[in-house]
Amino acid sequence: MRALVTGGAGFIGSHLVDRLLRDGLQVRILDSLQSRVHPHGLPAWCPAQAEFVRGDVTDKVTVEQALQGVDIVFHEAAYQDYMTDFSQFAQVNVTGISLVYESIVRHKLPVKKVIVASSQAVYGEGQFECAQHGFFMPRPRSREQLQRGEWEVKCPQCQRVSKPLQLEEDHPNPFNQYAVSKYGGERMALGLGWIYQIPTVALRYSITQGPRQSLYNHYSGICRIFTSRLREGKPPIIYEDGLQTRDFVHVSDVVEANMLVLTDARADYQAFNVGSGNPVTVQSYAERLGQAINPRIVPEVTGEYRVGDNRHSVSSVDRLKALGWKPQKTLDAIVVDFLGWVDSLGGAPAEAFQAEQVMRDSGVVQRVNPNR
């Protein structure tokens, strides 16, 4: 059996490739080796046993050729960043998966299953409960609210601060360019999969961390950014007040989720969250890293916020657990593995320190101005 892994040279994709090879599958990797993720070209971790095809998922001929002789597809390729090149998100994250199905249907390819990487980002600002008015899915917090430094989500009817709920699969509500493109991609996949009877599963990853995570692209997350500053003896910069919550999952648990839905037909034509289900504040996460790297450094809350960030994101994983999956790695294990990965590289590269300035220059990072 042969598997195609798009984005297979990347963080999650490469771990998936390793697992597939261990299970005795033939593997073909399709990856464009984006310079912002792979500035040095093909990573050393790409195994010689896997066939490597350098190409873009938005190129029809490339996709058609990559699908030849393939039985299953893991679509991990994605464009993710905080930059304002909005059209690129749709081009890669929607067109890319569309071409996979277009090629399968047009050429009657005998693909048995497609598993699509989606994102927790599809929930937008999240799901909340007002004590008086009940469940609601808010729009992103307004610029005016953020400028005042009012961080918590409020009920749109009574303006009371409301309780964040675990994110359930049935209530997506995407707003920013990345979230909308990922949701569009998964809907394209699940819809076409159903119509043409190509078993398809979408997996909505929470913040995934572990070895091989890129230290170069701006989207790589707070672990990389905080670690880079702590290694330089500088305090981690915390946006808002640090009490926003996030949900972290180890890359090995994400791989196991992929392998489970590959073989379990009960998962077909559905979307599943892949996370820990455990809320962690950004403040406590920064402190945990600080204890591991330099306990004398205290995180710094600067009175800034990042445009497009949501307040609380913690996924319910009950649906996937019902199939037998359960995350195995704790947050402490995630931190240890990531720091070991950074150490193996000799520390974070210079580019890791430039991300925040790039976001400020592009207007993504803003400062609170209560008088505005």
N, C-alpha and C positions, 0 to 999 in steps of 0.2 A: 504494500500500500504506500502511495506517495502523498505527502502533504506539502502544500504551498504555504509558506509563512511570509506574508507581505510585512515589511518592516522588520524582517528577521535578523538584521544586524543590530537592532536597537535593544533597548533595555529589557522590556518584557518579552519581545519577540525572540531574542537570543536565548533566554532561559527556556522558552517553549521549544525552540529548536533542539536544545540539549536533551530535553525530556523525550521528545519524539524519537530522536536517534537512539536513546537508551532503550526505548520500547520496541526498537527494531524496524521503525518506519524509514522509508527513503524521504529525504527532505530537500525541497528547493526553496531557496531564499530569494525574494525580490525586494530590493532596497535601493533607494536613490542615493544613500549616504549623504544626506543634507549636511552642508558644511557647518551649520550652526550646532549640529548634534555630533557629527563625526568630522572634525576639522583635520584629522590626520588620515582620513580614508578608511579603508576596511579594517575593523578592529581585530586584534589578535585573537579574540575569543571566538571568532567565527570558525567552526570546525571544518577541516578539510573534507570530512565525510559528506557534508552538505553541498549540494550544487548551488553556486551563487550566481545570480543574475543581477547586474546593476541596471536599474531602470526605474522609471516613474510610474506610479499607479494611475496617473492621469493620461498616460499614453496608451491608446487603444491597441496598437500592434504589440507593444511590450506585454500588456496584460494578456492578450490572446495567446502569445507564445508561452508565457509563464504558466498558463493553465493547461497546456497540453500534457496529457498523461497523468493528470492530478486527480486524486480521489477525494481529498478533503482540503478545505481552505481555512486558514486562520488569518483574518484580516486585521493586522496590528498596525499597519502604516497609518500615520496621522500627521496633521500639521497642528502644532500646539504652541502658543506663545501668548504674550500679553500685548503684542504690537498691533498697530492699526491697519495692517494690510488685510482688510476684511475679506476681500474677494478670494484670497488664497485659501482661507479656511474652507469655503464652499467648494472651491476647485478640487482640493485634495480630499476632504473628508466626505463629500457627497459624490462628486464625479468618480472618485476612485472606486468606491464600492459599487456604484452603478455600472461601471465598465466590467466588473467581475461578473455580474449577473447578465449583462448584455452579451458577453462572450459565451457564457455557459448556454444561454438560451439560443443564441444565433447559430452556434456551431454544434448544438446538441451534445455538449460535453457531459460525460457520466460522473459529474461531481456528486458525491453522496451527502456532503454536509458542509455548511459554511458557518463559521463562528466569528462574530464581529466584535471587535473591541469598541465599546462605548465608554461613557464617563458619567460619574456622579454629577458632573456639571450640568447635566440635562435637567436637574431639579431647580435650577435657578436660585432664587433667594430662599427656597425651601418650603417646608410645610409647617404650619403653626396652628395653635389653638388659643382663641380668646376665651377668657372665663365667661364672658357674656354672650358672644356671638358665634362661638364654636370654631370649626375648622376653616382655614383659608390658606390660599397660596398667594403670597404678596408679589407685587412688582418689586424690582430692586429698589433699595432705599434711595431716596432722591438726593441729588447733589446738595440741595438746601439742608436736608436733615444731616448729611454727613459733614457739611461745613460747620454746623453747630456742634459737632461732636456728639450727636445723639446716635449711639450705635445700635441699640436694640430695635428689632422689628416691632412695629406697632399695628394694631388692628386697624384696617382702613375705615371702619365704621365709628369706633369710639376712641381711637388713638391711644388705647392702653397698650403698654408693653405686653407682648404675648409669649406664650410658651412654645419653644421649638420642639418639634416632633421628629422621630426617626423617619427618614425618607423612605416612603413606600413606592414600589415600582409603578403603581397605577396612576401616579400623579406627577408626571414630568411638567416642567414649566420653564423652558429655557429662554434666556434673554440675550446674553452676549454672543459674540461671533463664534467662539469655540463651542459653546453649549448648543447653539442652534444648529451648527454644522454637524456636530456629533449626533444630535437627535435626528436630524434629517437623514444622516447616513444609516442609522439603525432602522428607521422607519422604511427607508428604501429597501434595505435588506430583508426585513421581516415581511414586508408587503410582497415583494417580488418572490421571496422564498415560498410564501403561502400560495400565491397565484400559480407558480410554475412547479410546485411540489418539490422544492429543493429544501430539505430540512435545514433550518437556520436558527441560530441562537445569538442574542446580543448580551454581552456582559458589561455592566456599568461599573467600572473600576472606581474605588475610592482612591485616596492618595497612596500610590504604590511606591514602595521604597526598597532599597537593597543594593547589592553589588551590580555594577555596570550602569547605574543611573548616570545620565550625562551630566557632566559638570560645566557644560558650556552653554546650553540653551537657557533662555530666560524663564522658561516654564518649569524648570526642574524642581522648584519648590523650596520650602523654607528649610528643609534639612541641609541642602547644599549651601544656601545663603547664610544661614546661621553658623554652620560649621566653618565656612570660609572666614567669617569675621572673628570667630572665637580663636581659630588657629593663628590669626594675626594679632591676637591680644586686644581685639576690639569687641565692644558689646553688640550682641544681636539687635537689629533694629526691628521693633515690633510695631505694626500698624494698628490703628484704632486703640483699644485699651488692653489688648492681649487676652480678653475673656471670650473672644470668638472661639468656637469649637470646631474641630476637624476629626477625621476618621482615617486611620492609617492601616495599611495592610502590607504584608511582606510579599515580595515578588514570587516567592515559592508557593505561597497560598493562592496567588492569582493563577499560576500555572496549573495547580491542582484543580482549580475551578474549571479551567479550559478542558482538562482531560476528563473531568466528570461529565460535562455536558456533551462532550464528543460521543460518549458511549451510552448515554442515557436518553432514550427517545422521549421520555417525559418532559425534557427541557425544550423540545422543538417548538419553534415559532413563538418563543417567549423572550422577555428581557429579565435579567437577574442582576441584583446588586452583588458586588464582590467587595466586601470591606470587613471591618472588625465589629461594627455595631457599638463601639465604645467611644464616647466623646472625650476628647483631649483638648484642653485650652492651649492656644498658641503660647501663652505665657508659661504654662507648665512644661510644654514641650521644649521651649528655649532653655528653661532652667535645667531640664533633664540633660540636654546637650552640654550645657555649661558645667554641670557636675562631672561629666565624662571627660571634658577637654580642659577646662580651666575654671575651677570653682570660685575663684576670686572675682570673676567678671559677672556683673549684673546686667541683665537685658535692659535695653533702653526703649521706653515708650516716647515717641517723638512728636505726637500730635499730628501724624500723617495718616492717610488712608490710600488705598489703591482702588482706582475706578474699576468697577465690575466685580470686585470681591463680594462674596456673600457672607452673612454673619455666622450662620451655623450650618454645618454639613456633616451629618452622621447618618449613615445608611442602615436601614433594617436589612438583615441578611437571612431572615426567617425563610424566605422562599427557596433560597439555595440550600439552606440547612435541611429543608424537608427532603431534598434529594440525597442527603448524606454528606454534604460538604461542611467543614468546620475549619476556621482559621487556626493554625497551629503555632504561629510565631507571635510572641508578645511584643509590646512596644519597645521594651528594653532590648530584646533580641534584634529588632529592626534597627535601632540606633547603633548597637554594637556592630552589626554587619555592615552598615553604611560607613561608619568610621573606619572600620578595617579596610573597606574598599578605597576610601580616600587615602589612607596611609600607604596602601599598596601602589598608589600612583605617585607617591612622593609629595602629597599635598594637593590642594586645589590649584588649578591653573589661574593665570592672571585674569582670564575672561570671567571667572567666577565673581570677581570683585566689581566688574563693570555693569552687571545686570541692573542694579538699583539705579545707577546714574542714567543708564539708557532709558529706563522707565520714567524717571523724573523728566528727562529731556523731552520725552514724547508726550508728557502730560498724563501718564497713567498714574503716577504718584502725586497726590495733592496734599496740601497742608490745611488743617482746620483753621477757619476764619470765622469766629462767632459773630463778628460785627458786620459780616457781609450780608 
